[in-house]
Amino acid sequence: MAKKWVCCVCNYVYDGEIDFEKLGDDYMCPICGVDKSFFELRDVE
């Protein structure tokens, strides 16, 4: 399993080219629109 950043609200899995930690604080989930504080690092297959 790989660790990925996942939105706690809609379960969107961030899979962008930029490291999640390097995204600005203004990053928002493209699905539900919550800010980056709603993402957590989880094991994803």
mmCIF file as Biopython writes it, N, C-alpha, C and O atoms, coordinates in Angstrom:
data_model
#
loop_
_atom_site.group_PDB
_atom_site.id
_atom_site.type_symbol
_atom_site.label_atom_id
_atom_site.label_alt_id
_atom_site.label_comp_id
_atom_site.label_asym_id
_atom_site.label_entity_id
_atom_site.label_seq_id
_atom_site.pdbx_PDB_ins_code
_atom_site.Cartn_x
_atom_site.Cartn_y
_atom_site.Cartn_z
_atom_site.occupancy
_atom_site.B_iso_or_equiv
_atom_site.auth_seq_id
_atom_site.auth_asym_id
_atom_site.pdbx_PDB_model_num
ATOM 1   N N  . MET A ? 1  ? 0.837   -1.190 0.000  1.0 0.0 1  A 1 
ATOM 2   C CA . MET A ? 1  ? 0.000   0.000  0.000  1.0 0.0 1  A 1 
ATOM 3   C C  . MET A ? 1  ? 0.874   1.243  0.000  1.0 0.0 1  A 1 
ATOM 4   O O  . MET A ? 1  ? 1.981   1.252  0.539  1.0 0.0 1  A 1 
ATOM 5   N N  . ALA A ? 2  ? 0.355   2.276  -0.611 1.0 0.0 2  A 1 
ATOM 6   C CA . ALA A ? 2  ? 1.075   3.545  -0.672 1.0 0.0 2  A 1 
ATOM 7   C C  . ALA A ? 2  ? 0.359   4.571  0.201  1.0 0.0 2  A 1 
ATOM 8   O O  . ALA A ? 2  ? -0.858  4.508  0.378  1.0 0.0 2  A 1 
ATOM 9   N N  . LYS A ? 3  ? 1.119   5.507  0.741  1.0 0.0 3  A 1 
ATOM 10  C CA . LYS A ? 3  ? 0.530   6.600  1.519  1.0 0.0 3  A 1 
ATOM 11  C C  . LYS A ? 3  ? 0.123   7.700  0.540  1.0 0.0 3  A 1 
ATOM 12  O O  . LYS A ? 3  ? 0.922   8.135  -0.289 1.0 0.0 3  A 1 
ATOM 13  N N  . LYS A ? 4  ? -1.117  8.139  0.648  1.0 0.0 4  A 1 
ATOM 14  C CA . LYS A ? 4  ? -1.629  9.212  -0.202 1.0 0.0 4  A 1 
ATOM 15  C C  . LYS A ? 4  ? -2.422  10.184 0.665  1.0 0.0 4  A 1 
ATOM 16  O O  . LYS A ? 4  ? -2.948  9.810  1.713  1.0 0.0 4  A 1 
ATOM 17  N N  . TRP A ? 5  ? -2.502  11.424 0.219  1.0 0.0 5  A 1 
ATOM 18  C CA . TRP A ? 5  ? -3.315  12.426 0.900  1.0 0.0 5  A 1 
ATOM 19  C C  . TRP A ? 5  ? -4.746  12.293 0.408  1.0 0.0 5  A 1 
ATOM 20  O O  . TRP A ? 5  ? -5.006  12.343 -0.794 1.0 0.0 5  A 1 
ATOM 21  N N  . VAL A ? 6  ? -5.681  12.121 1.354  1.0 0.0 6  A 1 
ATOM 22  C CA . VAL A ? 6  ? -7.083  11.865 1.032  1.0 0.0 6  A 1 
ATOM 23  C C  . VAL A ? 6  ? -7.965  12.899 1.728  1.0 0.0 6  A 1 
ATOM 24  O O  . VAL A ? 6  ? -7.764  13.212 2.902  1.0 0.0 6  A 1 
ATOM 25  N N  . CYS A ? 7  ? -8.941  13.425 0.991  1.0 0.0 7  A 1 
ATOM 26  C CA . CYS A ? 7  ? -9.905  14.372 1.564  1.0 0.0 7  A 1 
ATOM 27  C C  . CYS A ? 7  ? -10.818 13.626 2.521  1.0 0.0 7  A 1 
ATOM 28  O O  . CYS A ? 7  ? -11.415 12.616 2.148  1.0 0.0 7  A 1 
ATOM 29  N N  . CYS A ? 8  ? -10.931 14.110 3.749  1.0 0.0 8  A 1 
ATOM 30  C CA . CYS A ? 8  ? -11.769 13.466 4.765  1.0 0.0 8  A 1 
ATOM 31  C C  . CYS A ? 8  ? -13.257 13.644 4.482  1.0 0.0 8  A 1 
ATOM 32  O O  . CYS A ? 8  ? -14.078 12.906 5.029  1.0 0.0 8  A 1 
ATOM 33  N N  . VAL A ? 9  ? -13.616 14.599 3.647  1.0 0.0 9  A 1 
ATOM 34  C CA . VAL A ? 9  ? -15.020 14.877 3.375  1.0 0.0 9  A 1 
ATOM 35  C C  . VAL A ? 9  ? -15.553 13.998 2.243  1.0 0.0 9  A 1 
ATOM 36  O O  . VAL A ? 9  ? -16.597 13.362 2.389  1.0 0.0 9  A 1 
ATOM 37  N N  . CYS A ? 10 ? -14.827 13.960 1.100  1.0 0.0 10 A 1 
ATOM 38  C CA . CYS A ? 10 ? -15.356 13.250 -0.069 1.0 0.0 10 A 1 
ATOM 39  C C  . CYS A ? 10 ? -14.488 12.074 -0.524 1.0 0.0 10 A 1 
ATOM 40  O O  . CYS A ? 10 ? -14.823 11.400 -1.498 1.0 0.0 10 A 1 
ATOM 41  N N  . ASN A ? 11 ? -13.375 11.824 0.174  1.0 0.0 11 A 1 
ATOM 42  C CA . ASN A ? 11 ? -12.443 10.731 -0.134 1.0 0.0 11 A 1 
ATOM 43  C C  . ASN A ? 11 ? -11.694 10.887 -1.448 1.0 0.0 11 A 1 
ATOM 44  O O  . ASN A ? 11 ? -11.208 9.905  -2.009 1.0 0.0 11 A 1 
ATOM 45  N N  . TYR A ? 12 ? -11.599 12.133 -1.948 1.0 0.0 12 A 1 
ATOM 46  C CA . TYR A ? 12 ? -10.770 12.404 -3.123 1.0 0.0 12 A 1 
ATOM 47  C C  . TYR A ? 12 ? -9.316  12.116 -2.766 1.0 0.0 12 A 1 
ATOM 48  O O  . TYR A ? 12 ? -8.841  12.539 -1.712 1.0 0.0 12 A 1 
ATOM 49  N N  . VAL A ? 13 ? -8.609  11.403 -3.632 1.0 0.0 13 A 1 
ATOM 50  C CA . VAL A ? 13 ? -7.204  11.073 -3.404 1.0 0.0 13 A 1 
ATOM 51  C C  . VAL A ? 13 ? -6.346  12.019 -4.236 1.0 0.0 13 A 1 
ATOM 52  O O  . VAL A ? 13 ? -6.432  12.028 -5.464 1.0 0.0 13 A 1 
ATOM 53  N N  . TYR A ? 14 ? -5.513  12.821 -3.556 1.0 0.0 14 A 1 
ATOM 54  C CA . TYR A ? 14 ? -4.629  13.745 -4.265 1.0 0.0 14 A 1 
ATOM 55  C C  . TYR A ? 14 ? -3.517  12.945 -4.926 1.0 0.0 14 A 1 
ATOM 56  O O  . TYR A ? 14 ? -2.823  12.167 -4.272 1.0 0.0 14 A 1 
ATOM 57  N N  . ASP A ? 15 ? -3.356  13.145 -6.232 1.0 0.0 15 A 1 
ATOM 58  C CA . ASP A ? 15 ? -2.340  12.423 -6.984 1.0 0.0 15 A 1 
ATOM 59  C C  . ASP A ? 15 ? -1.633  13.367 -7.955 1.0 0.0 15 A 1 
ATOM 60  O O  . ASP A ? 15 ? -1.313  12.990 -9.083 1.0 0.0 15 A 1 
ATOM 61  N N  . GLY A ? 16 ? -1.394  14.594 -7.505 1.0 0.0 16 A 1 
ATOM 62  C CA . GLY A ? 16 ? -0.776  15.601 -8.356 1.0 0.0 16 A 1 
ATOM 63  C C  . GLY A ? 16 ? 0.729   15.443 -8.451 1.0 0.0 16 A 1 
ATOM 64  O O  . GLY A ? 16 ? 1.329   14.644 -7.732 1.0 0.0 16 A 1 
ATOM 65  N N  . GLU A ? 17 ? 1.331   16.213 -9.343 1.0 0.0 17 A 1 
ATOM 66  C CA . GLU A ? 17 ? 2.777   16.144 -9.555 1.0 0.0 17 A 1 
ATOM 67  C C  . GLU A ? 17 ? 3.549   16.875 -8.456 1.0 0.0 17 A 1 
ATOM 68  O O  . GLU A ? 17 ? 4.700   16.535 -8.182 1.0 0.0 17 A 1 
ATOM 69  N N  . ILE A ? 18 ? 2.937   17.863 -7.830 1.0 0.0 18 A 1 
ATOM 70  C CA . ILE A ? 18 ? 3.584   18.617 -6.760 1.0 0.0 18 A 1 
ATOM 71  C C  . ILE A ? 18 ? 3.331   17.891 -5.440 1.0 0.0 18 A 1 
ATOM 72  O O  . ILE A ? 18 ? 2.215   17.448 -5.171 1.0 0.0 18 A 1 
ATOM 73  N N  . ASP A ? 19 ? 4.380   17.774 -4.616 1.0 0.0 19 A 1 
ATOM 74  C CA . ASP A ? 19 ? 4.197   17.163 -3.290 1.0 0.0 19 A 1 
ATOM 75  C C  . ASP A ? 19 ? 3.103   17.914 -2.538 1.0 0.0 19 A 1 
ATOM 76  O O  . ASP A ? 19 ? 3.083   19.145 -2.533 1.0 0.0 19 A 1 
ATOM 77  N N  . PHE A ? 20 ? 2.196   17.178 -1.905 1.0 0.0 20 A 1 
ATOM 78  C CA . PHE A ? 20 ? 1.066   17.795 -1.204 1.0 0.0 20 A 1 
ATOM 79  C C  . PHE A ? 20 ? 1.547   18.808 -0.178 1.0 0.0 20 A 1 
ATOM 80  O O  . PHE A ? 20 ? 0.942   19.869 -0.025 1.0 0.0 20 A 1 
ATOM 81  N N  . GLU A ? 21 ? 2.626   18.492 0.526  1.0 0.0 21 A 1 
ATOM 82  C CA . GLU A ? 21 ? 3.146   19.389 1.564  1.0 0.0 21 A 1 
ATOM 83  C C  . GLU A ? 21 ? 3.613   20.722 0.984  1.0 0.0 21 A 1 
ATOM 84  O O  . GLU A ? 21 ? 3.653   21.726 1.695  1.0 0.0 21 A 1 
ATOM 85  N N  . LYS A ? 22 ? 3.965   20.740 -0.301 1.0 0.0 22 A 1 
ATOM 86  C CA . LYS A ? 22 ? 4.466   21.961 -0.933 1.0 0.0 22 A 1 
ATOM 87  C C  . LYS A ? 22 ? 3.363   22.815 -1.541 1.0 0.0 22 A 1 
ATOM 88  O O  . LYS A ? 22 ? 3.623   23.923 -2.010 1.0 0.0 22 A 1 
ATOM 89  N N  . LEU A ? 23 ? 2.119   22.301 -1.537 1.0 0.0 23 A 1 
ATOM 90  C CA . LEU A ? 23 ? 0.995   23.085 -2.048 1.0 0.0 23 A 1 
ATOM 91  C C  . LEU A ? 23 ? 0.725   24.238 -1.099 1.0 0.0 23 A 1 
ATOM 92  O O  . LEU A ? 23 ? 0.936   24.122 0.108  1.0 0.0 23 A 1 
ATOM 93  N N  . GLY A ? 24 ? 0.259   25.346 -1.645 1.0 0.0 24 A 1 
ATOM 94  C CA . GLY A ? 24 ? -0.073  26.497 -0.812 1.0 0.0 24 A 1 
ATOM 95  C C  . GLY A ? 24 ? -1.252  26.216 0.105  1.0 0.0 24 A 1 
ATOM 96  O O  . GLY A ? 24 ? -2.036  25.298 -0.135 1.0 0.0 24 A 1 
ATOM 97  N N  . ASP A ? 25 ? -1.369  27.018 1.164  1.0 0.0 25 A 1 
ATOM 98  C CA . ASP A ? 25 ? -2.469  26.848 2.112  1.0 0.0 25 A 1 
ATOM 99  C C  . ASP A ? 25 ? -3.822  27.151 1.469  1.0 0.0 25 A 1 
ATOM 100 O O  . ASP A ? 25 ? -4.867  26.846 2.044  1.0 0.0 25 A 1 
ATOM 101 N N  . ASP A ? 26 ? -3.804  27.754 0.274  1.0 0.0 26 A 1 
ATOM 102 C CA . ASP A ? 26 ? -5.048  28.072 -0.414 1.0 0.0 26 A 1 
ATOM 103 C C  . ASP A ? 26 ? -5.534  26.910 -1.295 1.0 0.0 26 A 1 
ATOM 104 O O  . ASP A ? 26 ? -6.541  27.046 -1.990 1.0 0.0 26 A 1 
ATOM 105 N N  . TYR A ? 27 ? -4.825  25.765 -1.270 1.0 0.0 27 A 1 
ATOM 106 C CA . TYR A ? 27 ? -5.255  24.609 -2.056 1.0 0.0 27 A 1 
ATOM 107 C C  . TYR A ? 27 ? -6.621  24.138 -1.551 1.0 0.0 27 A 1 
ATOM 108 O O  . TYR A ? 27 ? -6.861  24.059 -0.346 1.0 0.0 27 A 1 
ATOM 109 N N  . MET A ? 28 ? -7.514  23.824 -2.504 1.0 0.0 28 A 1 
ATOM 110 C CA . MET A ? 28 ? -8.837  23.329 -2.151 1.0 0.0 28 A 1 
ATOM 111 C C  . MET A ? 28 ? -9.107  22.031 -2.891 1.0 0.0 28 A 1 
ATOM 112 O O  . MET A ? 28 ? -8.619  21.833 -4.004 1.0 0.0 28 A 1 
ATOM 113 N N  . CYS A ? 29 ? -9.874  21.155 -2.285 1.0 0.0 29 A 1 
ATOM 114 C CA . CYS A ? 29 ? -10.260 19.897 -2.915 1.0 0.0 29 A 1 
ATOM 115 C C  . CYS A ? 29 ? -11.035 20.211 -4.194 1.0 0.0 29 A 1 
ATOM 116 O O  . CYS A ? 29 ? -11.999 20.975 -4.154 1.0 0.0 29 A 1 
ATOM 117 N N  . PRO A ? 30 ? -10.631 19.635 -5.329 1.0 0.0 30 A 1 
ATOM 118 C CA . PRO A ? 30 ? -11.325 19.922 -6.585 1.0 0.0 30 A 1 
ATOM 119 C C  . PRO A ? 30 ? -12.733 19.319 -6.660 1.0 0.0 30 A 1 
ATOM 120 O O  . PRO A ? 30 ? -13.513 19.686 -7.539 1.0 0.0 30 A 1 
ATOM 121 N N  . ILE A ? 31 ? -13.060 18.406 -5.756 1.0 0.0 31 A 1 
ATOM 122 C CA . ILE A ? 31 ? -14.374 17.776 -5.765 1.0 0.0 31 A 1 
ATOM 123 C C  . ILE A ? 31 ? -15.361 18.510 -4.858 1.0 0.0 31 A 1 
ATOM 124 O O  . ILE A ? 31 ? -16.434 18.916 -5.304 1.0 0.0 31 A 1 
ATOM 125 N N  . CYS A ? 32 ? -14.998 18.679 -3.584 1.0 0.0 32 A 1 
ATOM 126 C CA . CYS A ? 32 ? -15.961 19.254 -2.637 1.0 0.0 32 A 1 
ATOM 127 C C  . CYS A ? 32 ? -15.606 20.666 -2.164 1.0 0.0 32 A 1 
ATOM 128 O O  . CYS A ? 32 ? -16.435 21.323 -1.534 1.0 0.0 32 A 1 
ATOM 129 N N  . GLY A ? 33 ? -14.389 21.145 -2.455 1.0 0.0 33 A 1 
ATOM 130 C CA . GLY A ? 33 ? -14.035 22.533 -2.169 1.0 0.0 33 A 1 
ATOM 131 C C  . GLY A ? 33 ? -13.514 22.854 -0.783 1.0 0.0 33 A 1 
ATOM 132 O O  . GLY A ? 33 ? -13.308 24.025 -0.463 1.0 0.0 33 A 1 
ATOM 133 N N  . VAL A ? 34 ? -13.293 21.835 0.057  1.0 0.0 34 A 1 
ATOM 134 C CA . VAL A ? 34 ? -12.744 22.131 1.389  1.0 0.0 34 A 1 
ATOM 135 C C  . VAL A ? 34 ? -11.251 22.422 1.271  1.0 0.0 34 A 1 
ATOM 136 O O  . VAL A ? 34 ? -10.606 22.042 0.294  1.0 0.0 34 A 1 
ATOM 137 N N  . ASP A ? 35 ? -10.711 23.102 2.285  1.0 0.0 35 A 1 
ATOM 138 C CA . ASP A ? 35 ? -9.293  23.450 2.208  1.0 0.0 35 A 1 
ATOM 139 C C  . ASP A ? 35 ? -8.395  22.286 2.619  1.0 0.0 35 A 1 
ATOM 140 O O  . ASP A ? 35 ? -8.856  21.238 3.073  1.0 0.0 35 A 1 
ATOM 141 N N  . LYS A ? 36 ? -7.115  22.511 2.442  1.0 0.0 36 A 1 
ATOM 142 C CA . LYS A ? 36 ? -6.107  21.468 2.609  1.0 0.0 36 A 1 
ATOM 143 C C  . LYS A ? 36 ? -6.055  20.880 4.019  1.0 0.0 36 A 1 
ATOM 144 O O  . LYS A ? 36 ? -5.540  19.777 4.202  1.0 0.0 36 A 1 
ATOM 145 N N  . SER A ? 37 ? -6.573  21.588 5.007  1.0 0.0 37 A 1 
ATOM 146 C CA . SER A ? 37 ? -6.558  21.077 6.382  1.0 0.0 37 A 1 
ATOM 147 C C  . SER A ? 37 ? -7.480  19.867 6.558  1.0 0.0 37 A 1 
ATOM 148 O O  . SER A ? 37 ? -7.388  19.163 7.563  1.0 0.0 37 A 1 
ATOM 149 N N  . PHE A ? 38 ? -8.359  19.624 5.596  1.0 0.0 38 A 1 
ATOM 150 C CA . PHE A ? 38 ? -9.288  18.491 5.668  1.0 0.0 38 A 1 
ATOM 151 C C  . PHE A ? 38 ? -8.698  17.214 5.037  1.0 0.0 38 A 1 
ATOM 152 O O  . PHE A ? 38 ? -9.389  16.199 4.939  1.0 0.0 38 A 1 
ATOM 153 N N  . PHE A ? 39 ? -7.444  17.261 4.616  1.0 0.0 39 A 1 
ATOM 154 C CA . PHE A ? 39 ? -6.791  16.098 4.032  1.0 0.0 39 A 1 
ATOM 155 C C  . PHE A ? 39 ? -5.949  15.398 5.089  1.0 0.0 39 A 1 
ATOM 156 O O  . PHE A ? 39 ? -5.360  16.046 5.954  1.0 0.0 39 A 1 
ATOM 157 N N  . GLU A ? 40 ? -5.896  14.075 5.016  1.0 0.0 40 A 1 
ATOM 158 C CA . GLU A ? 40 ? -5.025  13.314 5.918  1.0 0.0 40 A 1 
ATOM 159 C C  . GLU A ? 40 ? -4.292  12.254 5.123  1.0 0.0 40 A 1 
ATOM 160 O O  . GLU A ? 40 ? -4.778  11.790 4.092  1.0 0.0 40 A 1 
ATOM 161 N N  . LEU A ? 41 ? -3.134  11.877 5.603  1.0 0.0 41 A 1 
ATOM 162 C CA . LEU A ? 41 ? -2.311  10.859 4.958  1.0 0.0 41 A 1 
ATOM 163 C C  . LEU A ? 41 ? -2.841  9.487  5.343  1.0 0.0 41 A 1 
ATOM 164 O O  . LEU A ? 41 ? -2.919  9.144  6.522  1.0 0.0 41 A 1 
ATOM 165 N N  . ARG A ? 42 ? -3.206  8.702  4.324  1.0 0.0 42 A 1 
ATOM 166 C CA . ARG A ? 42 ? -3.777  7.380  4.560  1.0 0.0 42 A 1 
ATOM 167 C C  . ARG A ? 42 ? -3.111  6.352  3.652  1.0 0.0 42 A 1 
ATOM 168 O O  . ARG A ? 42 ? -2.511  6.695  2.632  1.0 0.0 42 A 1 
ATOM 169 N N  . ASP A ? 43 ? -3.230  5.082  4.046  1.0 0.0 43 A 1 
ATOM 170 C CA . ASP A ? 43 ? -2.790  3.974  3.181  1.0 0.0 43 A 1 
ATOM 171 C C  . ASP A ? 43 ? -3.853  3.771  2.106  1.0 0.0 43 A 1 
ATOM 172 O O  . ASP A ? 43 ? -5.032  3.602  2.418  1.0 0.0 43 A 1 
ATOM 173 N N  . VAL A ? 44 ? -3.437  3.789  0.846  1.0 0.0 44 A 1 
ATOM 174 C CA . VAL A ? 44 ? -4.350  3.631  -0.285 1.0 0.0 44 A 1 
ATOM 175 C C  . VAL A ? 44 ? -3.766  2.586  -1.214 1.0 0.0 44 A 1 
ATOM 176 O O  . VAL A ? 44 ? -2.566  2.602  -1.488 1.0 0.0 44 A 1 
ATOM 177 N N  . GLU A ? 45 ? -4.595  1.681  -1.701 1.0 0.0 45 A 1 
ATOM 178 C CA . GLU A ? 45 ? -4.118  0.642  -2.626 1.0 0.0 45 A 1 
ATOM 179 C C  . GLU A ? 45 ? -3.882  1.214  -4.001 1.0 0.0 45 A 1 
ATOM 180 O O  . GLU A ? 45 ? -3.479  0.489  -4.911 1.0 0.0 45 A 1 
#
